[in-house]
Amino acid sequence: MLRIGELARKAGVSTRSLRYYEEQGLLDSERTSGGQRLYEEEAVERVRFYQDLYAAGLPSRRIVELLPCIDRGHTDAQQRRMLHAERARVQEKIDRLRVAMSRLDEIIAVTADHP
């Protein structure tokens, strides 16, 4: 079992983020008799996964909707539509980032001879 500070350090997030994840229903903890939060070791990967989804632009409410798909390993038609829509949105974001990166590369190449 991990204490909140240990989980935060291992997952690369703040303790505040972990408390928020709990409030949103994304993370479970047990409490010691002194009220300290304890987490299973698997919570590290789960938190990292949430961070990836947040970085891709998914809000916590959407991640909560994904939990049954993750935990049970299957989806219904509505969940599949949502997953495909989110994937398309993420792909569009990736495409825009690639264009931006290409433009930055062009600027770097053009200005390489001019310090």
C-alpha positions in Angstrom: 0.0 0.0 0.0 1.2 3.5 -0.8 0.6 6.7 1.1 -0.6 9.7 -0.8 2.8 11.3 -1.0 4.4 8.1 -2.3 1.8 7.7 -5.0 2.1 11.3 -6.0 5.9 10.9 -6.3 5.7 7.6 -8.2 3.0 8.8 -10.6 4.5 12.3 -11.1 1.5 14.3 -9.9 0.6 16.4 -6.9 -1.2 15.2 -3.8 -3.9 17.8 -4.7 -4.4 16.0 -8.1 -4.9 12.7 -6.3 -7.5 14.2 -4.0 -9.2 15.6 -7.0 -9.2 12.2 -8.7 -10.9 10.8 -5.6 -13.5 13.5 -5.6 -14.3 12.8 -9.2 -14.6 9.0 -8.6 -11.5 8.2 -10.6 -9.4 6.8 -7.7 -10.2 4.8 -4.5 -8.2 4.8 -1.3 -8.5 3.1 2.0 -8.1 5.1 5.2 -5.9 4.3 8.2 -7.3 4.7 11.7 -5.5 8.1 11.6 -7.3 9.1 8.4 -4.3 8.8 6.1 -5.1 7.7 2.5 -3.6 4.4 1.3 -3.6 3.3 -2.3 -2.9 0.0 -4.0 0.3 -0.2 -6.0 -1.7 -0.4 -9.3 -2.9 3.1 -8.7 0.4 4.4 -10.0 -0.3 3.2 -13.6 -4.0 4.2 -13.3 -2.9 7.8 -12.4 -0.4 7.9 -15.2 -3.1 6.8 -17.6 -5.4 9.5 -16.4 -2.6 12.0 -16.9 -2.3 10.8 -20.5 -6.0 11.2 -21.1 -6.0 14.7 -19.5 -3.0 15.7 -21.7 -5.1 14.5 -24.7 -7.8 16.9 -23.6 -10.3 14.5 -22.1 -12.2 16.1 -19.1 -12.6 14.1 -15.9 -16.3 13.5 -16.6 -15.4 11.8 -19.8 -12.7 9.7 -18.1 -15.3 8.6 -15.5 -17.5 7.4 -18.4 -14.5 5.3 -19.7 -14.0 3.5 -16.4 -16.5 0.8 -17.0 -14.9 0.1 -20.4 -11.5 -0.2 -18.8 -12.5 -2.1 -15.7 -14.8 -4.6 -17.4 -13.0 -4.9 -20.7 -16.1 -4.4 -22.9 -18.3 -1.6 -24.2 -21.8 -1.0 -25.4 -22.7 0.8 -28.6 -22.9 4.2 -26.9 -19.5 3.8 -25.2 -18.0 2.8 -28.6 -19.4 5.9 -30.3 -17.9 8.0 -27.5 -14.5 6.3 -27.7 -14.4 6.7 -31.5 -15.4 10.4 -31.2 -12.7 11.0 -28.6 -10.1 9.2 -30.7 -11.0 11.3 -33.7 -10.7 14.4 -31.7 -7.3 13.3 -30.4 -6.1 12.5 -33.9 -7.2 15.9 -35.1 -5.1 17.5 -32.3 -2.1 15.3 -33.2 -2.5 16.4 -36.9 -2.5 20.1 -35.9 0.5 19.6 -33.7 2.4 17.9 -36.5 1.7 20.9 -38.8 2.9 23.3 -36.0 6.0 21.2 -35.6 6.7 21.2 -39.3 6.4 25.0 -39.4 8.8 25.3 -36.5 11.2 23.0 -38.3 11.0 25.3 -41.4 11.8 28.3 -39.3 14.7 26.6 -37.6 16.1 25.5 -41.0 15.7 29.0 -42.5 17.3 30.7 -39.5 20.0 28.1 -38.9 22.6 30.2 -40.8 21.6 33.4 -38.9 22.6 33.1 -35.2 
